[in-house]
């Protein structure tokens, strides 16, 4: 029994079972050169990063693995903010407790894969390098991978000159450090190969922005919130969130960059999130679109409880670089509802010369006759934002809590230098158009309650 326990303790990698968001992070490595795992505190982001690095260092790819694969021994840099934080976080995850050398091998790197190590100078118990057995079960003759530890505080100069296969940054690096480290991987086995695991406490920095508004197609931004992990109960999650300072809650629990007073909707998420339910047949509904190409075309579906004047957002859609036919095919299953649309749909498509709105109508989407405006014909953005904020603050706007893409935009919707940041706002815009045109919501014809057949039968010879 003790022998079995020791085997498990010193080979934790064999038992690694990632959550769905962790799997998504690993999977993205097969197609993306740079990956950001943006998550709250104590949710498992560092554990994921360490497990993946250990897999690449040892070559022990599990049967379920669908991420990147190295065919030869690897050379990895692993870095944190300071020497102490590197030791206490990524080194601990990879090797085991820093101060207890007898337990080295109880981290993500199996004990029988650790062939040698050297200590760093200046920081107690900080490793400089680790030699790792690659591609086997600890055979002394096996090829060797090399792991080296770094710290951002040492400056860019200490990050120059080497060629490596991969870089793992635990917590956010300065832009120049990240750029230098990324460059070191260019001539590695797979080309550029970078992992970041972080809680974005520095706000919408240039590093975070590069991932969340990727213009290269080579980056992946994976977000994991406290709601995505099963190792806390609902009550534990509530207590954890309540224990954070209000201005840090979204960052520490949801991995959302701190936006402070710049947030457009300074409303707690739990005040508007609601469990999905079956919409009553008599409630009117409305769809609302925001058109795009490089930035996504986005749509929301709204259901309106007119008696209480509460609007429920029940469905969302986002897709980039697709023609109207594709969007319509995805949206028509929402039912025979009218659709609000913005002013830019009046513009002519450069390829066909046909107005964008007409293309959607030709494919069978029931667009309203006129673009989205308020009842008086105006369409001011600020007025629309205030209308939505008022609904949120008075409990008259609710959003089904499984619509993660809507909440992601909601958390990041902010002003910069007093102006609305026009990035990552597609569902927010479509929501605004829907609220502006709520007067056009209609009960879908296929959802009207069936009338019971009349029991009245006229007497013989009588007419109606």
C-alpha positions as CSV (number, residue, x, y, z in Angstrom):
1,X,0.0,0.0,0.0
2,X,2.8,2.4,1.0
3,X,4.7,1.6,-2.2
4,X,1.6,2.3,-4.3
5,X,1.1,5.7,-2.5
6,X,4.7,6.6,-3.2
7,X,4.4,5.8,-6.9
8,X,1.4,8.1,-7.0
9,X,3.1,10.8,-5.1
10,X,6.2,10.8,-7.3
11,X,4.4,10.4,-10.6
12,X,1.6,13.0,-10.4
13,X,1.8,13.6,-14.1
14,X,0.3,10.2,-14.8
15,X,-2.9,11.2,-12.9
16,X,-3.3,14.6,-14.4
17,X,-7.0,15.0,-15.4
18,X,-7.6,18.6,-16.6
19,X,-10.9,20.5,-16.4
20,X,-12.6,21.5,-19.7
21,X,-11.0,24.9,-19.8
22,X,-7.6,23.4,-19.0
23,X,-8.1,21.0,-21.9
24,X,-9.0,23.9,-24.2
25,X,-5.8,25.6,-23.2
26,X,-3.7,22.5,-24.0
27,X,-5.6,21.8,-27.2
28,X,-4.9,25.3,-28.5
29,X,-1.2,24.6,-28.6
30,X,-1.7,22.4,-31.6
31,X,-2.6,25.4,-33.8
32,X,-1.6,28.5,-31.9
33,X,2.0,29.7,-31.3
34,X,1.2,31.9,-28.3
35,X,-1.4,31.0,-25.6
36,X,-2.8,33.0,-22.7
37,X,-4.6,31.1,-19.9
38,X,-6.3,34.0,-18.2
39,X,-7.9,32.9,-15.0
40,X,-8.7,33.8,-11.4
41,X,-6.6,33.0,-8.4
42,X,-6.3,29.5,-7.1
43,X,-8.3,28.0,-10.0
44,X,-5.6,25.8,-11.5
45,X,-3.9,27.9,-14.2
46,X,-0.3,27.4,-12.9
47,X,-1.0,23.7,-12.4
48,X,-2.1,23.5,-16.0
49,X,1.0,25.3,-17.2
50,X,3.3,23.1,-15.1
51,X,1.7,19.9,-16.3
52,X,2.0,20.8,-19.9
53,X,5.7,21.8,-19.6
54,X,6.3,18.6,-17.7
55,X,4.7,16.6,-20.6
56,X,6.9,18.3,-23.2
57,X,10.1,17.9,-21.0
58,X,9.5,14.2,-20.4
59,X,7.9,13.3,-23.8
60,X,5.2,11.4,-21.8
61,X,2.2,12.4,-23.8
62,X,-1.1,10.9,-22.3
63,X,-3.6,9.1,-24.5
64,X,-6.1,12.0,-24.3
65,X,-3.5,14.6,-25.4
66,X,-4.5,16.7,-28.5
67,X,-2.2,19.6,-28.0
68,X,1.3,20.3,-29.5
69,X,3.8,17.4,-29.6
70,X,7.6,17.7,-29.7
71,X,9.3,14.8,-31.4
72,X,12.7,15.3,-29.6
73,X,14.0,16.4,-26.2
74,X,13.1,20.0,-25.4
75,X,14.7,23.0,-23.8
76,X,12.2,25.2,-21.8
77,X,12.5,28.5,-19.9
78,X,10.1,28.9,-17.0
79,X,9.8,32.4,-15.5
80,X,8.0,34.4,-12.8
81,X,8.1,38.0,-11.6
82,X,10.9,37.6,-9.1
83,X,13.3,34.8,-8.1
84,X,11.1,34.1,-5.0
85,X,7.9,34.0,-6.9
86,X,9.4,31.7,-9.6
87,X,10.5,29.4,-6.8
88,X,7.2,29.5,-4.9
89,X,5.0,29.0,-7.9
90,X,6.2,27.4,-11.2
91,X,9.2,25.7,-9.6
92,X,7.0,24.3,-6.8
93,X,4.4,23.0,-9.3
94,X,7.1,21.4,-11.4
95,X,9.3,19.9,-8.8
96,X,7.5,19.9,-5.4
97,X,8.1,21.9,-2.2
98,X,11.2,24.1,-2.7
99,X,12.5,23.7,0.8
100,X,12.2,19.9,1.0
101,X,14.5,18.3,-1.5
102,X,13.4,14.8,-0.5
103,X,10.1,15.6,-2.0
104,X,11.5,16.9,-5.3
105,X,9.8,14.7,-7.8
106,X,6.4,15.1,-6.2
107,X,5.5,17.9,-8.6
108,X,4.5,17.6,-12.2
109,X,7.9,16.2,-13.3
110,X,8.0,12.6,-12.1
111,X,10.9,11.7,-9.8
112,X,12.3,9.1,-12.0
113,X,12.6,11.7,-14.8
114,X,14.8,14.1,-12.8
115,X,18.4,13.3,-13.7
116,X,20.3,16.3,-12.3
117,X,19.8,19.9,-11.2
118,X,21.8,23.0,-10.3
119,X,20.9,25.6,-7.7
120,X,20.7,29.3,-8.4
121,X,22.7,31.9,-6.4
122,X,21.1,34.6,-4.3
123,X,17.7,33.1,-3.6
124,X,17.5,30.2,-1.2
125,X,16.1,27.0,-2.7
126,X,15.7,28.5,-6.2
127,X,16.8,26.2,-8.9
128,X,18.8,27.4,-11.9
129,X,18.3,24.3,-14.1
130,X,17.0,20.7,-14.2
131,X,18.0,17.9,-16.5
132,X,15.0,15.8,-17.4
133,X,14.9,12.3,-18.8
134,X,12.9,12.4,-22.1
135,X,10.8,9.7,-23.8
136,X,10.9,6.9,-21.3
137,X,10.4,5.7,-17.8
138,X,13.5,7.1,-16.2
139,X,16.1,5.2,-18.2
140,X,19.5,6.6,-17.3
141,X,20.5,6.3,-21.0
142,X,17.4,8.2,-22.2
143,X,17.9,11.5,-24.1
144,X,17.8,14.7,-22.0
145,X,15.6,17.7,-21.9
146,X,16.7,20.9,-20.1
147,X,14.6,23.2,-17.9
148,X,15.9,26.6,-16.9
149,X,14.3,29.1,-14.5
150,X,14.2,32.8,-15.1
151,X,12.8,36.0,-13.4
152,X,11.4,39.2,-15.0
153,X,13.2,41.3,-12.4
154,X,16.6,40.4,-13.9
155,X,15.8,42.5,-17.0
156,X,15.8,42.0,-20.7
157,X,19.6,41.5,-21.0
158,X,19.4,38.3,-19.1
159,X,16.9,37.0,-21.6
160,X,19.0,37.4,-24.7
161,X,21.2,35.1,-26.7
162,X,19.8,31.6,-26.2
163,X,17.6,29.4,-28.4
164,X,14.9,27.4,-26.7
165,X,11.9,25.3,-27.7
166,X,9.4,26.8,-25.4
167,X,8.7,29.5,-22.8
168,X,6.2,29.5,-19.9
169,X,5.6,32.8,-18.1
170,X,3.6,32.4,-14.9
171,X,2.0,35.8,-14.2
172,X,2.2,38.8,-16.5
173,X,5.6,39.8,-17.8
174,X,6.6,43.3,-19.0
175,X,6.2,43.8,-22.7
176,X,9.9,43.9,-23.5
177,X,10.6,40.8,-21.5
178,X,7.8,38.9,-23.2
179,X,9.0,40.0,-26.6
180,X,12.5,38.9,-25.9
181,X,11.5,35.5,-24.5
182,X,9.1,34.9,-27.4
183,X,12.0,35.7,-29.8
184,X,14.2,33.0,-28.1
185,X,11.7,30.3,-29.3
186,X,11.6,31.3,-33.0
187,X,14.3,28.8,-34.0
188,X,13.0,26.0,-31.7
189,X,11.5,22.7,-32.8
190,X,8.0,24.1,-33.4
191,X,8.9,27.7,-34.0
192,X,7.4,30.3,-31.6
193,X,5.9,28.5,-28.6
194,X,4.8,30.5,-25.6
195,X,2.5,29.8,-22.7
196,X,1.2,32.5,-20.3
197,X,-0.7,31.7,-17.1
198,X,-1.9,34.7,-15.3
199,X,-4.5,36.7,-13.3
200,X,-4.6,40.1,-15.1
201,X,-4.2,42.4,-12.0
202,X,-2.3,45.0,-14.1
203,X,-5.5,45.8,-16.1
204,X,-5.8,45.9,-19.9
205,X,-2.0,46.0,-20.5
206,X,-0.4,45.8,-23.9
207,X,0.4,42.1,-23.3
208,X,-3.2,41.2,-22.4
209,X,-4.6,43.4,-25.2
210,X,-2.5,41.6,-27.8
211,X,-4.2,38.3,-26.9
212,X,-7.7,39.6,-26.4
213,X,-7.6,41.6,-29.6
214,X,-5.4,39.2,-31.7
215,X,-4.7,40.5,-35.2
216,X,-2.2,37.8,-36.2
217,X,-4.3,34.6,-35.8
218,X,-1.5,33.0,-34.0
219,X,-2.7,33.7,-30.4
220,X,-5.2,32.0,-28.2
221,X,-6.9,33.6,-25.2
222,X,-8.5,31.0,-22.9
223,X,-10.5,32.4,-20.0
224,X,-11.3,30.3,-16.9
225,X,-13.5,31.7,-14.1
226,X,-14.3,30.4,-10.7
227,X,-17.6,29.0,-12.1
228,X,-15.6,26.7,-14.5
229,X,-13.9,24.7,-11.7
230,X,-15.6,22.0,-9.7
231,X,-13.2,21.9,-6.7
232,X,-15.2,24.6,-4.9
233,X,-18.8,24.3,-3.8
234,X,-21.3,27.0,-4.5
235,X,-21.0,28.3,-1.0
236,X,-17.2,28.2,-1.1
237,X,-17.3,30.2,-4.3
238,X,-19.6,32.8,-2.8
239,X,-17.3,33.2,0.2
240,X,-14.2,33.4,-1.9
241,X,-15.6,36.1,-4.2
242,X,-17.0,38.1,-1.2
243,X,-13.6,38.0,0.4
244,X,-11.9,39.9,-2.4
245,X,-11.9,43.7,-2.6
246,X,-14.8,44.8,-4.8
247,X,-12.5,46.4,-7.4
248,X,-10.5,43.1,-7.7
249,X,-13.3,40.6,-7.7
250,X,-13.6,40.2,-11.4
251,X,-9.9,39.8,-11.9
252,X,-9.3,37.4,-9.0
253,X,-12.4,35.3,-9.5
254,X,-13.0,35.5,-13.3
255,X,-9.6,36.5,-14.8
256,X,-11.0,39.8,-16.1
257,X,-8.5,42.7,-16.5
258,X,-9.1,45.3,-13.8
259,X,-10.9,48.3,-15.5
260,X,-11.7,50.3,-12.4
261,X,-13.9,53.4,-13.0
262,X,-13.6,52.9,-16.7
263,X,-16.2,50.2,-16.8
264,X,-19.3,51.2,-18.7
265,X,-21.6,48.9,-16.7
266,X,-20.3,49.0,-13.1
267,X,-22.8,46.3,-12.0
268,X,-22.0,43.0,-10.2
269,X,-22.4,40.1,-12.6
270,X,-24.5,38.1,-10.1
271,X,-27.1,40.9,-10.1
272,X,-28.0,40.3,-13.8
273,X,-27.1,36.6,-14.3
274,X,-30.0,34.1,-14.1
275,X,-30.4,30.4,-14.6
276,X,-32.0,29.6,-17.9
277,X,-35.7,28.8,-18.0
278,X,-38.4,28.0,-20.5
279,X,-39.7,31.3,-22.0
280,X,-43.6,31.6,-21.7
281,X,-45.3,31.3,-25.1
282,X,-47.0,34.7,-24.7
283,X,-43.8,36.7,-24.2
284,X,-42.8,38.8,-27.3
285,X,-39.3,38.3,-28.6
286,X,-36.7,40.2,-30.7
287,X,-33.4,39.5,-32.3
288,X,-30.7,42.2,-32.7
289,X,-27.6,42.1,-35.0
290,X,-24.3,43.9,-35.1
291,X,-22.6,43.4,-38.5
292,X,-18.9,42.7,-38.9
293,X,-16.2,40.9,-40.9
294,X,-12.7,41.1,-39.1
295,X,-14.5,41.8,-35.9
296,X,-17.4,39.4,-35.4
297,X,-20.9,39.6,-36.6
298,X,-22.9,39.2,-33.4
299,X,-26.5,38.6,-32.5
300,X,-28.6,38.4,-29.3
301,X,-32.1,37.1,-28.7
302,X,-34.3,39.0,-26.3
303,X,-37.5,37.9,-24.5
304,X,-39.7,40.5,-22.9
305,X,-41.9,40.0,-19.9
306,X,-44.1,43.0,-20.6
307,X,-46.1,42.7,-17.3
308,X,-42.9,43.2,-15.3
309,X,-41.0,45.1,-18.0
310,X,-38.0,42.7,-17.6
311,X,-35.9,41.8,-20.6
312,X,-34.1,38.5,-20.7
313,X,-31.2,37.8,-23.1
314,X,-31.5,34.1,-23.9
315,X,-29.2,33.4,-26.8
316,X,-26.0,34.8,-28.3
317,X,-24.1,34.4,-31.5
318,X,-20.6,35.5,-32.7
319,X,-18.6,34.7,-35.8
320,X,-15.9,36.4,-37.8
321,X,-15.1,36.3,-41.5
322,X,-18.3,34.7,-42.7
323,X,-20.9,35.7,-45.4
324,X,-24.5,36.5,-44.6
325,X,-25.7,33.1,-45.7
326,X,-23.6,31.5,-42.9
327,X,-24.9,33.9,-40.2
328,X,-28.5,33.5,-41.3
329,X,-28.2,29.7,-41.2
330,X,-27.1,29.9,-37.6
331,X,-29.8,32.5,-36.5
332,X,-32.9,31.2,-38.2
333,X,-33.3,28.3,-35.8
334,X,-34.0,30.9,-33.1
335,X,-37.5,31.1,-34.5
336,X,-39.7,33.5,-36.6
337,X,-38.7,36.7,-34.7
338,X,-38.1,40.2,-36.0
339,X,-34.5,41.5,-36.1
340,X,-33.2,44.9,-35.2
341,X,-30.1,46.1,-37.1
342,X,-27.7,49.1,-37.2
343,X,-27.2,51.9,-39.7
344,X,-24.2,50.3,-41.4
345,X,-26.5,47.6,-42.9
346,X,-27.7,50.3,-45.3
347,X,-24.2,50.4,-46.9
348,X,-23.6,48.5,-50.2
349,X,-21.5,45.4,-50.1
350,X,-18.3,46.1,-52.2
351,X,-18.4,42.7,-53.8
352,X,-22.1,42.4,-54.8
353,X,-23.3,46.0,-54.7
354,X,-26.3,44.8,-52.7
355,X,-27.1,46.5,-49.4
356,X,-26.1,44.3,-46.5
357,X,-29.6,44.3,-45.0
358,X,-31.0,43.1,-48.3
359,X,-28.6,40.1,-48.4
360,X,-29.8,39.0,-45.0
361,X,-33.5,39.4,-46.0
362,X,-32.9,37.4,-49.2
363,X,-31.6,34.5,-47.1
364,X,-34.7,34.6,-45.0
365,X,-34.0,36.6,-41.9
366,X,-36.9,38.8,-40.9
367,X,-35.2,42.2,-40.6
368,X,-37.3,45.1,-39.5
369,X,-38.0,47.7,-42.2
370,X,-35.9,50.4,-40.6
371,X,-32.6,50.6,-38.7
372,X,-32.5,50.7,-34.9
373,X,-33.5,54.0,-33.4
374,X,-35.4,55.1,-30.3
375,X,-39.1,55.8,-30.7
376,X,-38.4,59.5,-31.4
377,X,-36.1,58.6,-34.3
378,X,-32.8,59.3,-32.4
379,X,-30.1,56.7,-31.9
380,X,-27.6,58.2,-29.5
381,X,-25.1,55.7,-28.1
382,X,-24.9,57.3,-24.6
383,X,-28.7,57.3,-24.3
384,X,-28.7,53.6,-25.2
385,X,-26.0,52.8,-22.7
386,X,-27.8,54.6,-19.9
387,X,-31.1,52.8,-20.8
388,X,-29.3,49.4,-20.4
389,X,-27.5,50.5,-17.2
390,X,-30.8,51.7,-15.7
391,X,-32.4,48.3,-16.5
392,X,-29.4,46.5,-14.9
393,X,-29.5,48.5,-11.7
394,X,-33.3,48.2,-11.3
395,X,-33.4,44.5,-12.0
396,X,-35.1,44.8,-15.4
397,X,-32.4,43.2,-17.6
398,X,-31.3,39.6,-17.0
399,X,-29.0,37.4,-18.9
400,X,-29.0,33.6,-19.0
401,X,-25.9,32.7,-17.0
402,X,-24.5,30.1,-19.5
403,X,-23.9,32.8,-22.1
404,X,-20.2,33.1,-21.4
405,X,-19.3,35.1,-24.5
406,X,-21.8,37.8,-23.5
407,X,-20.5,38.1,-19.9
408,X,-16.9,38.2,-21.2
409,X,-17.7,41.3,-23.2
410,X,-19.7,42.7,-20.3
411,X,-16.7,42.4,-18.0
412,X,-14.4,44.2,-20.5
413,X,-16.7,46.9,-21.8
414,X,-15.0,50.1,-20.8
415,X,-14.0,53.7,-21.6
416,X,-10.4,54.8,-22.3
417,X,-9.7,58.5,-22.0
418,X,-13.4,59.1,-21.7
419,X,-14.3,57.3,-25.0
420,X,-15.9,53.9,-25.4
421,X,-13.2,51.4,-26.3
422,X,-14.5,50.0,-29.6
423,X,-12.9,46.5,-29.2
424,X,-14.6,43.3,-28.0
425,X,-18.0,45.0,-27.9
426,X,-20.0,43.2,-30.6
427,X,-22.6,41.6,-28.3
428,X,-22.8,44.8,-26.3
429,X,-23.7,46.7,-29.4
430,X,-26.3,44.2,-30.5
431,X,-27.8,44.3,-27.0
432,X,-28.1,48.0,-27.3
433,X,-29.8,47.8,-30.7
434,X,-32.3,45.3,-29.2
435,X,-33.2,47.4,-26.2
436,X,-33.6,50.5,-28.5
437,X,-36.1,48.5,-30.7
438,X,-37.9,46.6,-27.9
439,X,-41.2,48.1,-29.0
440,X,-40.9,45.9,-32.1
441,X,-40.7,42.6,-30.2
442,X,-43.4,40.2,-31.2
443,X,-44.8,36.9,-30.0
444,X,-43.5,34.3,-32.5
445,X,-46.4,32.9,-34.5
446,X,-45.4,29.3,-33.9
447,X,-45.4,29.9,-30.1
448,X,-48.9,31.3,-29.7
449,X,-51.0,29.2,-27.2
450,X,-53.4,26.9,-29.0
451,X,-57.0,27.9,-28.6
452,X,-59.3,25.2,-27.3
453,X,-62.0,24.2,-29.7
454,X,-65.3,25.9,-28.8
455,X,-67.8,23.7,-27.1
456,X,-70.7,25.7,-28.5
457,X,-72.9,23.9,-31.1
458,X,-75.7,25.8,-32.7
459,X,-79.1,24.1,-32.9
460,X,-80.1,22.4,-36.1
461,X,-80.9,25.0,-38.8
462,X,-79.4,27.9,-36.7
463,X,-76.8,30.1,-38.2
464,X,-73.8,31.9,-36.8
